[in-house]
Amino acid sequence: MTSFRILVCLFCLTTSLRAQSVSPLNRLITLNISNEPLEQALTAISRAGQFSFSYNPALLQQRQPVTLRVASRPVREVLAQLLGNGIRVRARGNHVILLQTNEPEQPKSFVLDGYVIDRETSERIGAASIFERTSLRSVNSNDYGYYRLKLPASLSLVRLEVRRQDYQNQSLTVSTRRSQPQPIYLTVVPSRITAQPSVIDPLDVKLLPIDTATLTALSDRPVLLASVDSMVVPMPSSLLERSRQRVGRWALSTKQLITNINLDRDTLYRTWQVSFVPGIGSNRLLGGRIINDYSINILAGYSLGVRKMELGGFLNMVHDEVYGFQAAGFGNLAGGNTQGVQLAGFTNVVGGRVQGVQLAGFLNTIQGEVQGVQLAGFLNANLKTTTGFQAAGFANIVGDSVRGVQLAGFTNIVRGPLSGWQVSGFINVAGHVRKGHQLGFINVARSSESAPIGFFSYVHENGYRNAAISTNEVTTANATFRTGVRSFYNIFTAGLNPGKDIWSFGYGLGTTTTDRRGWSLALEAIMHQLNPTTRGIDNTNLLLRLSPVVMKRFGGRVGLSVGPTLNAYYSDNALLNPLLNQSLPALVVSPDTPGNNRDLWTGWIGWEAGLRYALQKI
C-alpha cells in the first residue's frame, strides 16, 4: 500500500513539473463559470492552469460578474476574453502578472497577437509567417502557434498576410488601430502530399532538404516545420554548391529561413534598402523576399533581387537575379542570373547565367552560361558554356564548351568543344578543338582541327602518333616517339652507337603530309645531345639535324622512312667532343674533322632510315 502511494505521489509530481515547464499563458484549461465575481474567476483559472496571479486589487474594482465557458483553450486567450484591453498580461516563471494599460491617447503603434489555428483540427500551427506589406513588419508563430506583431498606427490600411507551407494563403484586414487579440485560421491545401520536414536553401529557388534540428524551438514541444510535396529536388552533389548553401545558412537566422519557406511565391519591391546584417535593416526579416533597385549592406545583406546596384562591406547574398553593379569586400552570392559588373575581394558565386564582367580576388564559380570577361586571382570554374575571355592565376575550368580565350598560370580545362585559344603555363585540356589553338607546356585534346603548340601534345581521336626504330651515320640504333597532329608534332628520341662509345637523347618538331596511296613526306628538326658512354653529361655537344623524309606505308600501320639529313654540330670543348677523330661524310662547313681544336662548329650531310609503327587509327 505504501509503495502504491509513493507511485501516485511521483506521478502527480511529474505531471506538475511537466505542466510548469510550459509558460502559464500557453497552458490549456477547461472552465465553466456562471455569473461569478472576477476575483473568483481568476482563482479558478489559476487552479486549472496550476499557476498563481499577481495584481493590484484596485484593477478589478467595479467589474461586473462574469460568465465563462471554455474547453482546452490557452490561458492567454481566456484572459483576453475575460479582461479586455484595459489590462496587460505578463508571465514571470509560474506567475501571471496583471498590469494597468497606460496607452497614450494617440499611440504610435499597436499590437496584434493571437494564435494561428488549423481550421479543421483546431491545432495550433507553429512556423507560420505573418507580415504587413507596407511597413515590412513580420513575425513567425512559435511552437504553440502564438504570434505577437507590433505595427505602426500611421498605416492607412492594415492587411495581414499569412503564409505557411501546405496551407492556403490568408489575407486579413484589420479595421481598428488598437491593440487587440487577432486569431488566425488556416485551411490545409487539398490533395497535398506531405514529405519529410525541410527548409529551402536561401540562395536557391528549389526546395532542398536539410537537417531540421537547428529549427527546434525554445521548449520541449516540437515545432510544426514546413514540409514539401513530392516534387522535392535532391541536394546538389557538387562541392561548390554545398559550400554556397552552407554560407547562406550561416548568415541567415532561423526566422529568416522559415520566412523564406513560407513566402517562396511572394515578391515585394523597394527602391532602396540599407542593412547591417540580414534581418537588421530597412527591409527587416522580409529582405529575402524583396527586390531592390539600390542596396547598401554595411556588413552583409540578403535580398530576393537587385535591379541597379548593390554594395556590401563583407557579403552580398541575392536569392535570384542581379542586374547592374554589385561589389563586396569578401563575396557576392547570387542564386539566379547576373548581368553587369560583379566585383569581390575573394569570391563570386552565381547559380544562373552571367553576362558582363566578373572580377574576384580568388574565385569565380558559375553554374550557368557565361558571356563576357572573367578575372580571378586563383580559379574560374564554370559548369556550362563560356563565351568571352577568362584569366586566372592558377586555373580556368569549364564543364561545357568555350568560345573565346582562356589564359591561366597553370592549367585550362574544357570538357566540351573549344573554339578559341587556351594559353597556360603548364597544361591545357579540351574536348574537341574546333578553332584556335592550345598553347602550353602540355596540351591534351580528345580531337583537334588545329595544331596544338607545346613541348608535349596529345590528341586522342584524330592525332598523329607513332613509334620508330632507325639508324643514321652517328648513332646506329635509335628509338623515337612522335605525338601531336600531322601538321605539327613533337619528337622524343634516344640513340646509341656501341662501336664508337656514343649515346644521345633529343627533342624535336615535325610536320608531315597526309598519306596518298601510302606515300607521305615529312620535315623534321631534332636537337640531340651527344655523350660518350664512358662519362656522364659533362659538356655541351649539340647536334641539330634537319631531315626531309620520304615515308611509305605497307598496309596496316607499318611504314618505312628514309631521307638525307643536314647536320650542324657544336661542342664547347673539343677535347671532350665524342665525335673527336670520327670520320663523317660530306663536310659542308669546315674541311677539318669535328675534332679540330680551332673550330667548335662544323657540319655535314648525312642520312637516316627507319621503320615506323602508327599508334593511332589509320
KALINZI-V950020 format. One record per run of one state. SS is the DSSP state (H for helix, E for strand, - for the rest). FROM is the first residue (numbers start at 1). TO is the last residue. If there is no record, write none. Layout:
# KALINZI-V950020
ss=[SS & SS]
from=[FROM & FROM]
to=[TO & TO]
This chain:
# KALINZI-V950020
ss=[- & H & - & H & - & E & - & H & - & E & - & H & - & E & H & - & E & - & E & - & E & - & E & - & E & - & E & - & E & - & E & - & E & - & E & - & E & - & E & - & E & - & E & - & H & - & E & - & H & - & H & - & E & - & E & - & H & E & - & E & - & E & - & E & - & E & - & E & - & E & - & E & - & E & - & E & - & E & - & E & - & E & - & E & - & E & - & E & - & E & - & E & - & E & - & E & - & E & - & E & - & E & - & E & H & - & E & - & E & - & E & - & E & - & E & - & H & - & E & - & E & -]
from=[1 & 2 & 21 & 24 & 27 & 28 & 37 & 38 & 50 & 52 & 55 & 57 & 61 & 66 & 75 & 84 & 87 & 93 & 95 & 101 & 109 & 119 & 124 & 125 & 129 & 132 & 138 & 141 & 146 & 153 & 158 & 164 & 167 & 168 & 170 & 175 & 180 & 182 & 184 & 187 & 188 & 189 & 197 & 198 & 212 & 216 & 227 & 228 & 239 & 252 & 254 & 263 & 268 & 278 & 280 & 282 & 284 & 290 & 298 & 300 & 304 & 305 & 313 & 315 & 319 & 322 & 329 & 331 & 335 & 338 & 345 & 347 & 351 & 354 & 361 & 363 & 367 & 370 & 377 & 379 & 383 & 386 & 393 & 395 & 399 & 402 & 409 & 411 & 415 & 418 & 425 & 427 & 440 & 442 & 449 & 453 & 454 & 456 & 460 & 464 & 473 & 477 & 486 & 488 & 498 & 501 & 502 & 513 & 516 & 517 & 519 & 533 & 541 & 554 & 558 & 572 & 574 & 577 & 587 & 588 & 601 & 615]
to=[1 & 20 & 23 & 26 & 27 & 36 & 37 & 49 & 51 & 54 & 56 & 60 & 65 & 74 & 83 & 86 & 92 & 94 & 100 & 108 & 118 & 123 & 124 & 128 & 131 & 137 & 140 & 145 & 152 & 157 & 163 & 166 & 167 & 169 & 174 & 179 & 181 & 183 & 186 & 187 & 188 & 196 & 197 & 211 & 215 & 226 & 227 & 238 & 251 & 253 & 262 & 267 & 277 & 279 & 281 & 283 & 289 & 297 & 299 & 303 & 304 & 312 & 314 & 318 & 321 & 328 & 330 & 334 & 337 & 344 & 346 & 350 & 353 & 360 & 362 & 366 & 369 & 376 & 378 & 382 & 385 & 392 & 394 & 398 & 401 & 408 & 410 & 414 & 417 & 424 & 426 & 439 & 441 & 448 & 452 & 453 & 455 & 459 & 463 & 472 & 476 & 485 & 487 & 497 & 500 & 501 & 512 & 515 & 516 & 518 & 532 & 540 & 553 & 557 & 571 & 573 & 576 & 586 & 587 & 600 & 614 & 618]
